[in-house]
């Protein structure tokens, strides 16, 4: 006999949030690395432009401005990703708190004798006559 074990929404949500959070962190770090690389290479381009003709220097200046605009975009994305990371962390904390509340509720119901959970995951609800699968089953 096979038993179907439904996965709770919390068990599905938590791994998804962790995966999303880790992917966001990875992308954010890659963006920061690219931005720093472009920013540090800016000084080399300026030094080379000093030794070149005015037209070449203007072309290099245009490239520098394009790179600086790209860096600004990356910085904006970084701020956005940090906000998303914080939002995901807040959601994880909220879900964790809800999970603790559910666990406390289940424990209180067990302690009060209202429910009993067997090792195989079956839940029996007391009808005031103690726990018995025969009395609490679908046949009543």
PyMOL commands that place a pseudoatom at each C-alpha (Angstrom):
pseudoatom trace, name=CA, resn=UNK, resi=1, chain=A, elem=C, hetatm=0, pos=[0.000, 0.000, 0.000]
pseudoatom trace, name=CA, resn=UNK, resi=2, chain=A, elem=C, hetatm=0, pos=[1.493, 3.330, -1.008]
pseudoatom trace, name=CA, resn=UNK, resi=3, chain=A, elem=C, hetatm=0, pos=[0.996, 6.410, 1.062]
pseudoatom trace, name=CA, resn=UNK, resi=4, chain=A, elem=C, hetatm=0, pos=[0.914, 9.789, -0.597]
pseudoatom trace, name=CA, resn=UNK, resi=5, chain=A, elem=C, hetatm=0, pos=[2.781, 12.334, 1.431]
pseudoatom trace, name=CA, resn=UNK, resi=6, chain=A, elem=C, hetatm=0, pos=[1.828, 15.846, 0.395]
pseudoatom trace, name=CA, resn=UNK, resi=7, chain=A, elem=C, hetatm=0, pos=[4.674, 18.344, 0.662]
pseudoatom trace, name=CA, resn=UNK, resi=8, chain=A, elem=C, hetatm=0, pos=[3.629, 21.381, 2.629]
pseudoatom trace, name=CA, resn=UNK, resi=9, chain=A, elem=C, hetatm=0, pos=[3.842, 24.809, 0.990]
pseudoatom trace, name=CA, resn=UNK, resi=10, chain=A, elem=C, hetatm=0, pos=[6.476, 25.812, 3.549]
pseudoatom trace, name=CA, resn=UNK, resi=11, chain=A, elem=C, hetatm=0, pos=[8.716, 22.904, 2.519]
pseudoatom trace, name=CA, resn=UNK, resi=12, chain=A, elem=C, hetatm=0, pos=[8.377, 23.980, -1.109]
pseudoatom trace, name=CA, resn=UNK, resi=13, chain=A, elem=C, hetatm=0, pos=[8.778, 27.698, -0.476]
pseudoatom trace, name=CA, resn=UNK, resi=14, chain=A, elem=C, hetatm=0, pos=[11.880, 27.584, 1.689]
pseudoatom trace, name=CA, resn=UNK, resi=15, chain=A, elem=C, hetatm=0, pos=[14.160, 25.808, -0.860]
pseudoatom trace, name=CA, resn=UNK, resi=16, chain=A, elem=C, hetatm=0, pos=[12.837, 28.086, -3.595]
pseudoatom trace, name=CA, resn=UNK, resi=17, chain=A, elem=C, hetatm=0, pos=[13.642, 31.172, -1.526]
pseudoatom trace, name=CA, resn=UNK, resi=18, chain=A, elem=C, hetatm=0, pos=[17.102, 29.852, -0.691]
pseudoatom trace, name=CA, resn=UNK, resi=19, chain=A, elem=C, hetatm=0, pos=[17.776, 29.105, -4.364]
pseudoatom trace, name=CA, resn=UNK, resi=20, chain=A, elem=C, hetatm=0, pos=[16.524, 32.537, -5.427]
pseudoatom trace, name=CA, resn=UNK, resi=21, chain=A, elem=C, hetatm=0, pos=[18.538, 34.210, -2.712]
pseudoatom trace, name=CA, resn=UNK, resi=22, chain=A, elem=C, hetatm=0, pos=[21.750, 32.402, -3.672]
pseudoatom trace, name=CA, resn=UNK, resi=23, chain=A, elem=C, hetatm=0, pos=[21.255, 33.153, -7.384]
pseudoatom trace, name=CA, resn=UNK, resi=24, chain=A, elem=C, hetatm=0, pos=[20.654, 36.816, -6.604]
pseudoatom trace, name=CA, resn=UNK, resi=25, chain=A, elem=C, hetatm=0, pos=[23.805, 36.982, -4.473]
pseudoatom trace, name=CA, resn=UNK, resi=26, chain=A, elem=C, hetatm=0, pos=[25.838, 35.335, -7.238]
pseudoatom trace, name=CA, resn=UNK, resi=27, chain=A, elem=C, hetatm=0, pos=[24.543, 37.739, -9.900]
pseudoatom trace, name=CA, resn=UNK, resi=28, chain=A, elem=C, hetatm=0, pos=[25.101, 40.713, -7.589]
pseudoatom trace, name=CA, resn=UNK, resi=29, chain=A, elem=C, hetatm=0, pos=[28.704, 39.693, -6.967]
pseudoatom trace, name=CA, resn=UNK, resi=30, chain=A, elem=C, hetatm=0, pos=[29.293, 39.238, -10.699]
pseudoatom trace, name=CA, resn=UNK, resi=31, chain=A, elem=C, hetatm=0, pos=[27.912, 42.712, -11.375]
pseudoatom trace, name=CA, resn=UNK, resi=32, chain=A, elem=C, hetatm=0, pos=[30.118, 44.217, -8.665]
pseudoatom trace, name=CA, resn=UNK, resi=33, chain=A, elem=C, hetatm=0, pos=[33.175, 42.457, -10.111]
pseudoatom trace, name=CA, resn=UNK, resi=34, chain=A, elem=C, hetatm=0, pos=[32.429, 43.752, -13.605]
pseudoatom trace, name=CA, resn=UNK, resi=35, chain=A, elem=C, hetatm=0, pos=[31.825, 47.262, -12.293]
pseudoatom trace, name=CA, resn=UNK, resi=36, chain=A, elem=C, hetatm=0, pos=[35.061, 47.306, -10.330]
pseudoatom trace, name=CA, resn=UNK, resi=37, chain=A, elem=C, hetatm=0, pos=[36.965, 45.987, -13.327]
pseudoatom trace, name=CA, resn=UNK, resi=38, chain=A, elem=C, hetatm=0, pos=[35.540, 48.706, -15.567]
pseudoatom trace, name=CA, resn=UNK, resi=39, chain=A, elem=C, hetatm=0, pos=[36.190, 51.353, -12.912]
pseudoatom trace, name=CA, resn=UNK, resi=40, chain=A, elem=C, hetatm=0, pos=[39.816, 50.293, -12.375]
pseudoatom trace, name=CA, resn=UNK, resi=41, chain=A, elem=C, hetatm=0, pos=[40.509, 50.139, -16.116]
pseudoatom trace, name=CA, resn=UNK, resi=42, chain=A, elem=C, hetatm=0, pos=[39.288, 53.726, -16.437]
pseudoatom trace, name=CA, resn=UNK, resi=43, chain=A, elem=C, hetatm=0, pos=[42.614, 55.090, -15.131]
pseudoatom trace, name=CA, resn=UNK, resi=44, chain=A, elem=C, hetatm=0, pos=[44.600, 53.187, -17.777]
pseudoatom trace, name=CA, resn=UNK, resi=45, chain=A, elem=C, hetatm=0, pos=[42.414, 54.638, -20.542]
pseudoatom trace, name=CA, resn=UNK, resi=46, chain=A, elem=C, hetatm=0, pos=[42.887, 58.196, -19.236]
pseudoatom trace, name=CA, resn=UNK, resi=47, chain=A, elem=C, hetatm=0, pos=[46.688, 57.804, -19.088]
pseudoatom trace, name=CA, resn=UNK, resi=48, chain=A, elem=C, hetatm=0, pos=[46.793, 56.490, -22.653]
pseudoatom trace, name=CA, resn=UNK, resi=49, chain=A, elem=C, hetatm=0, pos=[44.546, 59.316, -23.865]
pseudoatom trace, name=CA, resn=UNK, resi=50, chain=A, elem=C, hetatm=0, pos=[47.049, 61.928, -22.659]
pseudoatom trace, name=CA, resn=UNK, resi=51, chain=A, elem=C, hetatm=0, pos=[49.604, 60.632, -25.171]
pseudoatom trace, name=CA, resn=UNK, resi=52, chain=A, elem=C, hetatm=0, pos=[47.275, 60.369, -28.152]
pseudoatom trace, name=CA, resn=UNK, resi=53, chain=A, elem=C, hetatm=0, pos=[45.791, 62.849, -30.578]
pseudoatom trace, name=CA, resn=UNK, resi=54, chain=A, elem=C, hetatm=0, pos=[42.787, 64.965, -29.657]
pseudoatom trace, name=CA, resn=UNK, resi=55, chain=A, elem=C, hetatm=0, pos=[40.382, 62.952, -31.814]
pseudoatom trace, name=CA, resn=UNK, resi=56, chain=A, elem=C, hetatm=0, pos=[41.544, 59.701, -30.268]
pseudoatom trace, name=CA, resn=UNK, resi=57, chain=A, elem=C, hetatm=0, pos=[41.360, 61.293, -26.809]
pseudoatom trace, name=CA, resn=UNK, resi=58, chain=A, elem=C, hetatm=0, pos=[37.772, 62.356, -27.497]
pseudoatom trace, name=CA, resn=UNK, resi=59, chain=A, elem=C, hetatm=0, pos=[36.883, 58.830, -28.629]
pseudoatom trace, name=CA, resn=UNK, resi=60, chain=A, elem=C, hetatm=0, pos=[38.500, 57.452, -25.480]
pseudoatom trace, name=CA, resn=UNK, resi=61, chain=A, elem=C, hetatm=0, pos=[36.626, 60.012, -23.367]
pseudoatom trace, name=CA, resn=UNK, resi=62, chain=A, elem=C, hetatm=0, pos=[33.387, 58.867, -24.983]
pseudoatom trace, name=CA, resn=UNK, resi=63, chain=A, elem=C, hetatm=0, pos=[34.277, 55.278, -24.155]
pseudoatom trace, name=CA, resn=UNK, resi=64, chain=A, elem=C, hetatm=0, pos=[35.063, 56.288, -20.579]
pseudoatom trace, name=CA, resn=UNK, resi=65, chain=A, elem=C, hetatm=0, pos=[31.706, 58.023, -20.279]
pseudoatom trace, name=CA, resn=UNK, resi=66, chain=A, elem=C, hetatm=0, pos=[29.978, 54.933, -21.664]
pseudoatom trace, name=CA, resn=UNK, resi=67, chain=A, elem=C, hetatm=0, pos=[31.804, 52.776, -19.128]
pseudoatom trace, name=CA, resn=UNK, resi=68, chain=A, elem=C, hetatm=0, pos=[30.923, 55.167, -16.311]
pseudoatom trace, name=CA, resn=UNK, resi=69, chain=A, elem=C, hetatm=0, pos=[27.271, 55.015, -17.379]
pseudoatom trace, name=CA, resn=UNK, resi=70, chain=A, elem=C, hetatm=0, pos=[27.492, 51.228, -17.369]
pseudoatom trace, name=CA, resn=UNK, resi=71, chain=A, elem=C, hetatm=0, pos=[28.999, 51.319, -13.877]
pseudoatom trace, name=CA, resn=UNK, resi=72, chain=A, elem=C, hetatm=0, pos=[26.135, 53.536, -12.737]
pseudoatom trace, name=CA, resn=UNK, resi=73, chain=A, elem=C, hetatm=0, pos=[23.657, 51.027, -14.149]
pseudoatom trace, name=CA, resn=UNK, resi=74, chain=A, elem=C, hetatm=0, pos=[25.433, 48.201, -12.332]
pseudoatom trace, name=CA, resn=UNK, resi=75, chain=A, elem=C, hetatm=0, pos=[25.365, 50.171, -9.104]
pseudoatom trace, name=CA, resn=UNK, resi=76, chain=A, elem=C, hetatm=0, pos=[21.623, 50.763, -9.514]
pseudoatom trace, name=CA, resn=UNK, resi=77, chain=A, elem=C, hetatm=0, pos=[21.119, 47.050, -10.155]
pseudoatom trace, name=CA, resn=UNK, resi=78, chain=A, elem=C, hetatm=0, pos=[23.181, 46.251, -7.081]
pseudoatom trace, name=CA, resn=UNK, resi=79, chain=A, elem=C, hetatm=0, pos=[20.926, 48.453, -4.946]
pseudoatom trace, name=CA, resn=UNK, resi=80, chain=A, elem=C, hetatm=0, pos=[17.877, 46.766, -6.465]
pseudoatom trace, name=CA, resn=UNK, resi=81, chain=A, elem=C, hetatm=0, pos=[19.327, 43.294, -5.804]
pseudoatom trace, name=CA, resn=UNK, resi=82, chain=A, elem=C, hetatm=0, pos=[20.180, 44.215, -2.225]
pseudoatom trace, name=CA, resn=UNK, resi=83, chain=A, elem=C, hetatm=0, pos=[16.563, 45.270, -1.732]
pseudoatom trace, name=CA, resn=UNK, resi=84, chain=A, elem=C, hetatm=0, pos=[15.356, 41.994, -3.213]
pseudoatom trace, name=CA, resn=UNK, resi=85, chain=A, elem=C, hetatm=0, pos=[17.767, 40.076, -0.989]
pseudoatom trace, name=CA, resn=UNK, resi=86, chain=A, elem=C, hetatm=0, pos=[16.456, 41.894, 2.069]
pseudoatom trace, name=CA, resn=UNK, resi=87, chain=A, elem=C, hetatm=0, pos=[12.878, 41.218, 1.002]
pseudoatom trace, name=CA, resn=UNK, resi=88, chain=A, elem=C, hetatm=0, pos=[13.646, 37.508, 0.538]
pseudoatom trace, name=CA, resn=UNK, resi=89, chain=A, elem=C, hetatm=0, pos=[15.371, 37.374, 3.932]
pseudoatom trace, name=CA, resn=UNK, resi=90, chain=A, elem=C, hetatm=0, pos=[12.336, 39.022, 5.519]
pseudoatom trace, name=CA, resn=UNK, resi=91, chain=A, elem=C, hetatm=0, pos=[10.062, 36.458, 3.864]
pseudoatom trace, name=CA, resn=UNK, resi=92, chain=A, elem=C, hetatm=0, pos=[12.243, 33.615, 5.123]
pseudoatom trace, name=CA, resn=UNK, resi=93, chain=A, elem=C, hetatm=0, pos=[12.094, 35.026, 8.642]
pseudoatom trace, name=CA, resn=UNK, resi=94, chain=A, elem=C, hetatm=0, pos=[8.316, 35.418, 8.442]
pseudoatom trace, name=CA, resn=UNK, resi=95, chain=A, elem=C, hetatm=0, pos=[7.864, 31.866, 7.167]
pseudoatom trace, name=CA, resn=UNK, resi=96, chain=A, elem=C, hetatm=0, pos=[10.175, 30.577, 9.887]
pseudoatom trace, name=CA, resn=UNK, resi=97, chain=A, elem=C, hetatm=0, pos=[8.107, 32.353, 12.539]
pseudoatom trace, name=CA, resn=UNK, resi=98, chain=A, elem=C, hetatm=0, pos=[4.883, 30.952, 11.074]
pseudoatom trace, name=CA, resn=UNK, resi=99, chain=A, elem=C, hetatm=0, pos=[6.415, 27.483, 11.055]
pseudoatom trace, name=CA, resn=UNK, resi=100, chain=A, elem=C, hetatm=0, pos=[7.330, 27.842, 14.741]
pseudoatom trace, name=CA, resn=UNK, resi=101, chain=A, elem=C, hetatm=0, pos=[3.769, 28.951, 15.520]
pseudoatom trace, name=CA, resn=UNK, resi=102, chain=A, elem=C, hetatm=0, pos=[2.349, 25.924, 13.691]
pseudoatom trace, name=CA, resn=UNK, resi=103, chain=A, elem=C, hetatm=0, pos=[4.715, 23.620, 15.558]
pseudoatom trace, name=CA, resn=UNK, resi=104, chain=A, elem=C, hetatm=0, pos=[3.706, 25.189, 18.872]
pseudoatom trace, name=CA, resn=UNK, resi=105, chain=A, elem=C, hetatm=0, pos=[0.022, 24.783, 17.987]
pseudoatom trace, name=CA, resn=UNK, resi=106, chain=A, elem=C, hetatm=0, pos=[0.484, 21.130, 17.068]
pseudoatom trace, name=CA, resn=UNK, resi=107, chain=A, elem=C, hetatm=0, pos=[2.446, 20.525, 20.265]
pseudoatom trace, name=CA, resn=UNK, resi=108, chain=A, elem=C, hetatm=0, pos=[-0.265, 22.237, 22.340]
pseudoatom trace, name=CA, resn=UNK, resi=109, chain=A, elem=C, hetatm=0, pos=[-2.974, 20.129, 20.660]
pseudoatom trace, name=CA, resn=UNK, resi=110, chain=A, elem=C, hetatm=0, pos=[-0.972, 16.975, 21.381]
pseudoatom trace, name=CA, resn=UNK, resi=111, chain=A, elem=C, hetatm=0, pos=[-0.334, 17.990, 24.983]
pseudoatom trace, name=CA, resn=UNK, resi=112, chain=A, elem=C, hetatm=0, pos=[-4.043, 18.719, 25.478]
pseudoatom trace, name=CA, resn=UNK, resi=113, chain=A, elem=C, hetatm=0, pos=[-4.920, 15.287, 24.116]
pseudoatom trace, name=CA, resn=UNK, resi=114, chain=A, elem=C, hetatm=0, pos=[-6.901, 16.682, 21.207]
pseudoatom trace, name=CA, resn=UNK, resi=115, chain=A, elem=C, hetatm=0, pos=[-4.744, 15.104, 18.499]
pseudoatom trace, name=CA, resn=UNK, resi=116, chain=A, elem=C, hetatm=0, pos=[-2.256, 12.293, 18.280]
pseudoatom trace, name=CA, resn=UNK, resi=117, chain=A, elem=C, hetatm=0, pos=[0.333, 11.952, 15.526]
pseudoatom trace, name=CA, resn=UNK, resi=118, chain=A, elem=C, hetatm=0, pos=[1.665, 8.468, 14.911]
pseudoatom trace, name=CA, resn=UNK, resi=119, chain=A, elem=C, hetatm=0, pos=[5.271, 7.802, 13.844]
pseudoatom trace, name=CA, resn=UNK, resi=120, chain=A, elem=C, hetatm=0, pos=[4.072, 7.141, 10.287]
pseudoatom trace, name=CA, resn=UNK, resi=121, chain=A, elem=C, hetatm=0, pos=[2.474, 10.602, 10.121]
pseudoatom trace, name=CA, resn=UNK, resi=122, chain=A, elem=C, hetatm=0, pos=[-1.174, 9.712, 10.632]
pseudoatom trace, name=CA, resn=UNK, resi=123, chain=A, elem=C, hetatm=0, pos=[-3.168, 12.208, 12.679]
pseudoatom trace, name=CA, resn=UNK, resi=124, chain=A, elem=C, hetatm=0, pos=[-6.005, 11.081, 14.934]
pseudoatom trace, name=CA, resn=UNK, resi=125, chain=A, elem=C, hetatm=0, pos=[-8.463, 13.505, 16.457]
pseudoatom trace, name=CA, resn=UNK, resi=126, chain=A, elem=C, hetatm=0, pos=[-9.889, 12.660, 19.865]
pseudoatom trace, name=CA, resn=UNK, resi=127, chain=A, elem=C, hetatm=0, pos=[-13.652, 12.549, 20.230]
pseudoatom trace, name=CA, resn=UNK, resi=128, chain=A, elem=C, hetatm=0, pos=[-13.442, 12.602, 23.977]
pseudoatom trace, name=CA, resn=UNK, resi=129, chain=A, elem=C, hetatm=0, pos=[-13.089, 8.806, 24.227]
pseudoatom trace, name=CA, resn=UNK, resi=130, chain=A, elem=C, hetatm=0, pos=[-9.343, 8.460, 23.820]
pseudoatom trace, name=CA, resn=UNK, resi=131, chain=A, elem=C, hetatm=0, pos=[-7.430, 7.632, 20.688]
pseudoatom trace, name=CA, resn=UNK, resi=132, chain=A, elem=C, hetatm=0, pos=[-8.432, 4.688, 18.618]
pseudoatom trace, name=CA, resn=UNK, resi=133, chain=A, elem=C, hetatm=0, pos=[-8.176, 4.365, 14.834]
pseudoatom trace, name=CA, resn=UNK, resi=134, chain=A, elem=C, hetatm=0, pos=[-11.403, 2.344, 14.877]
pseudoatom trace, name=CA, resn=UNK, resi=135, chain=A, elem=C, hetatm=0, pos=[-13.356, 5.166, 16.543]
pseudoatom trace, name=CA, resn=UNK, resi=136, chain=A, elem=C, hetatm=0, pos=[-11.626, 7.992, 14.672]
pseudoatom trace, name=CA, resn=UNK, resi=137, chain=A, elem=C, hetatm=0, pos=[-11.498, 6.466, 11.209]
pseudoatom trace, name=CA, resn=UNK, resi=138, chain=A, elem=C, hetatm=0, pos=[-13.646, 7.194, 8.175]
pseudoatom trace, name=CA, resn=UNK, resi=139, chain=A, elem=C, hetatm=0, pos=[-16.067, 4.428, 9.104]
pseudoatom trace, name=CA, resn=UNK, resi=140, chain=A, elem=C, hetatm=0, pos=[-17.781, 6.451, 11.881]
for i in range(1, 140): cmd.bond("trace and resi %d" % i, "trace and resi %d" % (i + 1))
show_as sticks, trace
zoom trace
